[in-house]
């Protein structure tokens, strides 16, 4: 059973940057699509970004394109989300997830982390 643990969240001013990390244990991530989702207060969880097992394909939600970058290091069994030019509307709990197939849908993902809070102040 793959277990995912996110880290790197925190409080940052608008325009700042954060780098989220997701570390896996109990299995290798190299076969999985890895994704990041977020859930803002009072809103449903939404797709943010995903990366293929070999890093050749990446996908982003429109509002984060050009600001966020997803990467992975299969040797370290980890995936990252570099978030630049943060905006108050990026405030949310960010989750990493692993999927054997699929990209955007929550139902595509088999394993989830517990989430890390990102708060962007104006």
N, CA, C and O atoms as a DFTB+ gen file, in Angstrom:
488 C
 N C O
     1  1       0.847      -1.185       0.000
     2  2       0.000       0.000       0.000
     3  2       0.889       1.244       0.000
     4  3       1.712       1.435       0.896
     5  1       0.711       2.074      -1.005
     6  2       1.497       3.289      -1.111
     7  2       0.958       4.333      -0.131
     8  3      -0.247       4.572      -0.057
     9  1       1.851       4.932       0.599
    10  2       1.480       6.038       1.490
    11  2       2.182       7.301       1.015
    12  3       3.374       7.287       0.708
    13  1       1.432       8.383       0.961
    14  2       1.949       9.650       0.466
    15  2       1.922      10.688       1.573
    16  3       0.946      10.794       2.316
    17  1       2.990      11.445       1.677
    18  2       3.063      12.490       2.697
    19  2       3.531      13.775       2.046
    20  3       4.618      13.841       1.473
    21  1       2.690      14.802       2.144
    22  2       3.039      16.107       1.593
    23  2       3.759      16.959       2.645
    24  3       3.578      16.776       3.849
    25  1       4.564      17.875       2.162
    26  2       5.223      18.847       3.025
    27  2       5.510      20.099       2.215
    28  3       5.404      20.100       0.989
    29  1       5.874      21.161       2.914
    30  2       6.275      22.387       2.235
    31  2       5.230      23.483       2.227
    32  3       5.496      24.587       1.751
    33  1       4.056      23.200       2.741
    34  2       3.046      24.244       2.810
    35  2       3.399      25.293       3.845
    36  3       4.343      25.134       4.619
    37  1       2.631      26.363       3.847
    38  2       2.881      27.417       4.821
    39  2       2.161      28.689       4.440
    40  3       1.285      28.702       3.576
    41  1       2.556      29.764       5.112
    42  2       1.983      31.087       4.882
    43  2       2.973      31.908       4.069
    44  3       4.152      31.994       4.413
    45  1       2.493      32.504       3.002
    46  2       3.353      33.309       2.134
    47  2       2.565      34.511       1.651
    48  3       1.341      34.458       1.525
    49  1       3.272      35.585       1.383
    50  2       2.611      36.769       0.836
    51  2       2.342      36.598      -0.646
    52  3       3.023      35.838      -1.334
    53  1       1.347      37.309      -1.122
    54  2       1.050      37.295      -2.550
    55  2       2.302      37.658      -3.340
    56  3       3.036      38.579      -2.983
    57  1       2.529      36.914      -4.424
    58  2       3.719      37.113      -5.225
    59  2       4.879      36.226      -4.825
    60  3       5.876      36.138      -5.541
    61  1       4.754      35.573      -3.688
    62  2       5.814      34.715      -3.204
    63  2       5.764      33.330      -3.817
    64  3       4.966      33.044      -4.710
    65  1       6.647      32.475      -3.305
    66  2       6.783      31.119      -3.840
    67  2       6.812      30.100      -2.712
    68  3       7.223      30.389      -1.589
    69  1       6.366      28.915      -3.047
    70  2       6.483      27.756      -2.175
    71  2       6.777      26.544      -3.044
    72  3       6.406      26.492      -4.216
    73  1       7.444      25.581      -2.449
    74  2       7.673      24.316      -3.134
    75  2       7.102      23.194      -2.277
    76  3       7.558      22.949      -1.160
    77  1       6.116      22.533      -2.813
    78  2       5.524      21.399      -2.124
    79  2       6.244      20.124      -2.530
    80  3       6.660      19.957      -3.676
    81  1       6.377      19.237      -1.567
    82  2       6.978      17.937      -1.826
    83  2       5.990      16.853      -1.417
    84  3       5.169      17.036      -0.518
    85  1       6.094      15.738      -2.094
    86  2       5.273      14.574      -1.765
    87  2       6.187      13.361      -1.782
    88  3       6.755      13.006      -2.815
    89  1       6.318      12.741      -0.641
    90  2       7.186      11.572      -0.516
    91  2       6.331      10.324      -0.355
    92  3       5.288      10.337       0.299
    93  1       6.798       9.263      -0.960
    94  2       6.050       8.014      -0.917
    95  2       6.794       6.957      -0.118
    96  3       8.024       6.923      -0.080
    97  1       6.019       6.105       0.511
    98  2       6.571       4.935       1.191
    99  2       5.644       3.761       0.942
   100  3       4.478       3.940       0.588
   101  1       6.164       2.576       1.125
   102  2       5.348       1.384       0.956
   103  2       5.204       0.936      -0.478
   104  3       4.467      -0.009      -0.759
   105  1       5.888       1.590      -1.383
   106  2       5.810       1.215      -2.785
   107  2       6.509       2.246      -3.638
   108  3       6.834       3.335      -3.166
   109  1       6.740       1.910      -4.883
   110  2       7.415       2.822      -5.795
   111  2       6.402       3.619      -6.602
   112  3       5.352       3.109      -6.994
   113  1       6.741       4.884      -6.841
   114  2       5.855       5.752      -7.614
   115  2       6.120       5.686      -9.111
   116  3       5.400       6.302      -9.898
   117  1       7.139       4.951      -9.506
   118  2       7.595       5.034     -10.893
   119  2       6.556       4.570     -11.901
   120  3       6.657       4.908     -13.080
   121  1       5.568       3.812     -11.474
   122  2       4.546       3.335     -12.405
   123  2       3.304       4.220     -12.428
   124  3       2.382       3.983     -13.208
   125  1       3.283       5.220     -11.590
   126  2       2.067       6.000     -11.396
   127  2       2.129       7.373     -12.053
   128  3       3.175       8.020     -12.105
   129  1       0.984       7.788     -12.546
   130  2       0.760       9.207     -12.792
   131  2       0.638       9.858     -11.414
   132  3      -0.046       9.345     -10.528
   133  1       1.305      10.982     -11.254
   134  2       1.224      11.701      -9.986
   135  2       0.511      13.024     -10.207
   136  3       0.767      13.733     -11.180
   137  1      -0.378      13.338      -9.296
   138  2      -1.152      14.558      -9.435
   139  2      -1.169      15.377      -8.154
   140  3      -0.914      14.876      -7.059
   141  1      -1.473      16.636      -8.332
   142  2      -1.726      17.545      -7.220
   143  2      -3.150      18.088      -7.365
   144  3      -3.573      18.502      -8.444
   145  1      -3.854      18.071      -6.268
   146  2      -5.193      18.640      -6.195
   147  2      -5.202      19.655      -5.053
   148  3      -4.286      19.685      -4.231
   149  1      -6.233      20.473      -5.009
   150  2      -6.356      21.406      -3.887
   151  2      -7.818      21.596      -3.536
   152  3      -8.706      21.425      -4.371
   153  1      -8.046      21.951      -2.291
   154  2      -9.395      22.214      -1.826
   155  2      -9.390      23.473      -0.973
   156  3      -8.793      23.520       0.103
   157  1     -10.065      24.481      -1.478
   158  2     -10.207      25.739      -0.751
   159  2     -11.402      25.645       0.189
   160  3     -12.296      24.828      -0.033
   161  1     -11.433      26.464       1.230
   162  2     -12.558      26.439       2.164
   163  2     -13.888      26.638       1.456
   164  3     -14.057      27.584       0.687
   165  1     -14.817      25.752       1.716
   166  2     -16.146      25.870       1.142
   167  2     -16.270      25.458      -0.305
   168  3     -17.324      25.619      -0.919
   169  1     -15.178      24.921      -0.857
   170  2     -15.195      24.526      -2.270
   171  2     -14.851      23.052      -2.412
   172  3     -14.311      22.428      -1.498
   173  1     -15.171      22.517      -3.566
   174  2     -14.826      21.139      -3.851
   175  2     -13.348      21.033      -4.199
   176  3     -12.717      21.996      -4.634
   177  1     -12.824      19.848      -3.995
   178  2     -11.434      19.617      -4.373
   179  2     -11.304      19.689      -5.890
   180  3     -12.169      19.198      -6.616
   181  1     -10.224      20.302      -6.366
   182  2     -10.044      20.490      -7.801
   183  2      -8.649      20.049      -8.235
   184  3      -7.692      20.053      -7.460
   185  1      -8.581      19.678      -9.483
   186  2      -7.312      19.289     -10.108
   187  2      -6.409      20.507     -10.257
   188  3      -6.868      21.592     -10.614
   189  1      -5.119      20.319      -9.979
   190  2      -4.139      21.383     -10.162
   191  2      -3.131      21.019     -11.246
   192  3      -2.892      21.794     -12.172
   193  1      -2.546      19.833     -11.120
   194  2      -1.491      19.467     -12.051
   195  2      -1.254      17.968     -11.983
   196  3      -1.569      17.326     -10.981
   197  1      -0.694      17.412     -13.057
   198  2      -0.341      16.000     -13.080
   199  2       0.875      15.797     -13.964
   200  3       1.173      16.610     -14.839
   201  1       1.576      14.685     -13.713
   202  2       2.781      14.375     -14.471
   203  2       2.812      12.887     -14.753
   204  3       2.461      12.077     -13.896
   205  1       3.230      12.531     -15.947
   206  2       3.301      11.120     -16.320
   207  2       4.447      10.431     -15.592
   208  3       5.296      11.082     -14.984
   209  1       4.456       9.108     -15.664
   210  2       5.447       8.338     -14.919
   211  2       6.865       8.666     -15.353
   212  3       7.794       8.599     -14.549
   213  1       7.039       9.025     -16.634
   214  2       8.379       9.288     -17.163
   215  2       8.658      10.790     -17.318
   216  3       9.658      11.178     -17.921
   217  1       7.777      11.621     -16.778
   218  2       7.911      13.092     -16.814
   219  2       7.758      13.694     -18.198
   220  3       7.984      14.893     -18.369
   221  1       7.388      12.911     -19.178
   222  2       7.290      13.450     -20.536
   223  2       6.043      14.291     -20.747
   224  3       6.004      15.155     -21.622
   225  1       5.033      14.034     -19.943
   226  2       3.776      14.771     -20.093
   227  2       3.405      15.422     -18.763
   228  3       3.472      14.811     -17.697
   229  1       3.014      16.678     -18.875
   230  2       2.519      17.396     -17.696
   231  2       1.239      18.135     -18.061
   232  3       1.033      18.531     -19.209
   233  1       0.405      18.308     -17.079
   234  2      -0.874      18.968     -17.284
   235  2      -1.118      19.942     -16.136
   236  3      -0.728      19.695     -14.995
   237  1      -1.770      21.050     -16.464
   238  2      -2.033      22.084     -15.461
   239  2      -3.450      22.621     -15.618
   240  3      -3.977      22.739     -16.724
   241  1      -4.034      22.937     -14.496
   242  2      -5.290      23.673     -14.516
   243  2      -4.989      25.070     -15.043
   244  3      -3.909      25.609     -14.801
   245  1      -5.933      25.651     -15.756
   246  2      -5.658      26.904     -16.471
   247  2      -5.157      28.019     -15.556
   248  3      -4.284      28.793     -15.948
   249  1      -5.695      28.106     -14.356
   250  2      -5.347      29.249     -13.509
   251  2      -3.919      29.174     -12.959
   252  3      -3.407      30.168     -12.444
   253  1      -3.273      28.016     -13.063
   254  2      -1.911      27.894     -12.533
   255  2      -0.868      27.783     -13.632
   256  3       0.331      27.785     -13.350
   257  1      -1.305      27.687     -14.869
   258  2      -0.358      27.584     -15.974
   259  2       0.590      28.781     -15.986
   260  3       0.165      29.928     -15.845
   261  1       1.863      28.498     -16.153
   262  2       2.862      29.556     -16.173
   263  2       3.344      29.973     -14.799
   264  3       4.324      30.708     -14.681
   265  1       2.662      29.509     -13.749
   266  2       3.071      29.858     -12.385
   267  2       3.535      28.627     -11.602
   268  3       4.456      28.720     -10.790
   269  1       2.909      27.491     -11.839
   270  2       3.230      26.262     -11.123
   271  2       3.980      25.311     -12.059
   272  3       3.742      25.285     -13.266
   273  1       4.884      24.537     -11.476
   274  2       5.622      23.531     -12.232
   275  2       5.658      22.242     -11.434
   276  3       6.067      22.225     -10.273
   277  1       5.226      21.166     -12.069
   278  2       5.260      19.852     -11.425
   279  2       6.470      19.090     -11.944
   280  3       6.759      19.096     -13.141
   281  1       7.164      18.442     -11.038
   282  2       8.298      17.596     -11.397
   283  2       8.264      16.347     -10.521
   284  3       7.529      16.277      -9.536
   285  1       9.061      15.383     -10.897
   286  2       9.151      14.169     -10.092
   287  2      10.560      13.635     -10.141
   288  3      11.313      13.910     -11.075
   289  1      10.907      12.879      -9.137
   290  2      12.200      12.203      -9.074
   291  2      11.904      10.772      -8.658
   292  3      11.729      10.480      -7.475
   293  1      11.850       9.893      -9.633
   294  2      11.493       8.499      -9.333
   295  2      12.555       7.817      -8.472
   296  3      12.241       6.910      -7.701
   297  1      13.784       8.240      -8.598
   298  2      14.841       7.651      -7.776
   299  2      14.632       7.976      -6.295
   300  3      14.988       7.188      -5.418
   301  1      14.051       9.145      -6.033
   302  2      13.765       9.554      -4.655
   303  2      12.327       9.247      -4.249
   304  3      11.912       9.506      -3.119
   305  1      11.576       8.685      -5.201
   306  2      10.186       8.342      -4.902
   307  2       9.400       9.562      -4.440
   308  3       8.676       9.522      -3.446
   309  1       9.563      10.647      -5.192
   310  2       8.975      11.907      -4.760
   311  2       8.464      12.701      -5.953
   312  3       8.908      12.515      -7.086
   313  1       7.528      13.584      -5.670
   314  2       6.994      14.498      -6.666
   315  2       6.919      15.879      -6.018
   316  3       6.746      16.006      -4.806
   317  1       7.051      16.893      -6.839
   318  2       7.146      18.255      -6.324
   319  2       6.198      19.186      -7.079
   320  3       5.824      18.926      -8.223
   321  1       5.827      20.253      -6.423
   322  2       5.046      21.306      -7.071
   323  2       5.665      22.637      -6.700
   324  3       5.531      23.101      -5.568
   325  1       6.347      23.250      -7.661
   326  2       6.909      24.576      -7.464
   327  2       5.830      25.597      -7.793
   328  3       5.290      25.616      -8.899
   329  1       5.529      26.434      -6.830
   330  2       4.457      27.406      -6.991
   331  2       5.043      28.812      -6.891
   332  3       5.534      29.215      -5.836
   333  1       4.988      29.540      -7.974
   334  2       5.495      30.908      -8.027
   335  2       4.349      31.890      -8.235
   336  3       3.237      31.505      -8.599
   337  1       4.640      33.160      -7.998
   338  2       3.639      34.216      -8.200
   339  2       2.312      33.855      -7.547
   340  3       1.249      33.974      -8.157
   341  1       2.393      33.423      -6.324
   342  2       1.188      32.961      -5.630
   343  2       0.192      34.081      -5.420
   344  3       0.553      35.240      -5.217
   345  1      -1.065      33.701      -5.475
   346  2      -2.182      34.637      -5.317
   347  2      -3.043      34.198      -4.137
   348  3      -3.035      33.022      -3.774
   349  1      -3.773      35.112      -3.545
   350  2      -4.651      34.721      -2.437
   351  2      -5.614      33.605      -2.817
   352  3      -5.971      32.783      -1.973
   353  1      -6.034      33.567      -4.064
   354  2      -6.966      32.516      -4.499
   355  2      -6.311      31.144      -4.616
   356  3      -6.998      30.156      -4.874
   357  1      -5.009      31.069      -4.431
   358  2      -4.324      29.777      -4.381
   359  2      -4.405      29.158      -2.990
   360  3      -3.997      28.013      -2.794
   361  1      -4.925      29.902      -2.033
   362  2      -5.058      29.378      -0.680
   363  2      -5.947      28.144      -0.657
   364  3      -7.090      28.176      -1.113
   365  1      -5.408      27.062      -0.121
   366  2      -6.129      25.788      -0.113
   367  2      -5.281      24.748       0.606
   368  3      -4.110      24.973       0.912
   369  1      -5.898      23.618       0.863
   370  2      -5.141      22.431       1.259
   371  2      -4.760      21.714      -0.031
   372  3      -5.607      21.437      -0.881
   373  1      -3.479      21.423      -0.156
   374  2      -2.963      20.783      -1.367
   375  2      -2.680      19.307      -1.080
   376  3      -2.048      18.958      -0.083
   377  1      -3.163      18.458      -1.976
   378  2      -3.026      17.019      -1.843
   379  2      -2.233      16.459      -3.015
   380  3      -2.425      16.877      -4.157
   381  1      -1.353      15.523      -2.736
   382  2      -0.779      14.762      -3.839
   383  2      -1.488      13.415      -3.905
   384  3      -2.022      12.924      -2.911
   385  1      -1.479      12.838      -5.088
   386  2      -2.197      11.598      -5.322
   387  2      -1.502      10.799      -6.413
   388  3      -0.778      11.351      -7.242
   389  1      -1.731       9.501      -6.401
   390  2      -1.111       8.594      -7.359
   391  2      -2.177       7.815      -8.103
   392  3      -3.125       7.311      -7.501
   393  1      -2.015       7.717      -9.428
   394  2      -2.978       7.020     -10.267
   395  2      -2.262       6.074     -11.210
   396  3      -1.212       6.407     -11.759
   397  1      -2.835       4.893     -11.396
   398  2      -2.286       3.981     -12.398
   399  2      -2.708       4.397     -13.801
   400  3      -2.033       4.082     -14.781
   401  1      -3.836       5.110     -13.890
   402  2      -4.309       5.577     -15.189
   403  2      -5.174       6.801     -14.959
   404  3      -5.803       6.951     -13.912
   405  1      -5.196       7.670     -15.953
   406  2      -6.013       8.871     -15.836
   407  2      -5.196      10.064     -15.437
   408  3      -4.031       9.954     -15.057
   409  1      -5.848      11.238     -15.534
   410  2      -5.120      12.478     -15.271
   411  2      -5.847      13.425     -14.353
   412  3      -5.309      13.861     -13.335
   413  1      -7.103      13.749     -14.726
   414  2      -7.749      14.897     -14.108
   415  2      -8.751      14.579     -13.011
   416  3      -8.995      15.396     -12.123
   417  1      -9.323      13.399     -13.077
   418  2     -10.420      13.105     -12.180
   419  2      -9.977      12.541     -10.856
   420  3      -9.048      11.736     -10.790
   421  1     -10.641      12.964      -9.800
   422  2     -10.324      12.413      -8.485
   423  2     -10.476      10.906      -8.469
   424  3      -9.695      10.204      -7.826
   425  1     -11.473      10.410      -9.170
   426  2     -11.723       8.965      -9.187
   427  2     -10.619       8.189      -9.886
   428  3     -10.533       6.971      -9.728
   429  1      -9.777       8.861     -10.649
   430  2      -8.663       8.195     -11.319
   431  2      -7.567       7.806     -10.338
   432  3      -6.760       6.919     -10.618
   433  1      -7.542       8.465      -9.197
   434  2      -6.407       8.339      -8.292
   435  2      -6.665       7.310      -7.208
   436  3      -7.738       7.247      -6.609
   437  1      -5.628       6.501      -6.979
   438  2      -5.765       5.366      -6.072
   439  2      -5.281       5.671      -4.665
   440  3      -5.793       5.118      -3.692
   441  1      -4.302       6.544      -4.560
   442  2      -3.712       6.840      -3.259
   443  2      -3.631       8.357      -3.080
   444  3      -3.380       9.104      -4.026
   445  1      -3.853       8.784      -1.836
   446  2      -3.879      10.203      -1.514
   447  2      -3.052      10.477      -0.267
   448  3      -2.976       9.654       0.645
   449  1      -2.434      11.652      -0.250
   450  2      -1.796      12.119       0.964
   451  2      -2.811      12.807       1.864
   452  3      -3.991      12.915       1.531
   453  1      -2.333      13.261       2.994
   454  2      -3.226      13.881       3.969
   455  2      -3.410      15.378       3.742
   456  3      -4.285      16.001       4.343
   457  1      -2.586      15.944       2.879
   458  2      -2.720      17.351       2.539
   459  2      -1.793      18.254       3.321
   460  3      -1.389      17.946       4.442
   461  1      -1.465      19.380       2.701
   462  2      -0.662      20.407       3.352
   463  2      -1.296      21.763       3.063
   464  3      -1.705      22.038       1.935
   465  1      -1.373      22.596       4.078
   466  2      -2.062      23.884       3.952
   467  2      -1.151      24.917       3.307
   468  3       0.001      25.090       3.705
   469  1      -1.685      25.591       2.317
   470  2      -1.023      26.737       1.706
   471  2      -1.923      27.951       1.899
   472  3      -3.088      27.943       1.501
   473  1      -1.378      28.981       2.507
   474  2      -2.129      30.203       2.729
   475  2      -1.368      31.364       2.124
   476  3      -0.201      31.589       2.444
   477  1      -2.035      32.100       1.248
   478  2      -1.415      33.234       0.576
   479  2      -2.117      34.504       1.048
   480  3      -3.317      34.677       0.831
   481  1      -1.375      35.371       1.681
   482  2      -1.953      36.614       2.193
   483  2      -1.816      37.730       1.166
   484  3      -0.862      37.775       0.390
   485  1      -2.785      38.618       1.182
   486  2      -2.775      39.731       0.220
   487  2      -2.014      40.924       0.763
   488  3      -1.906      41.947       0.087
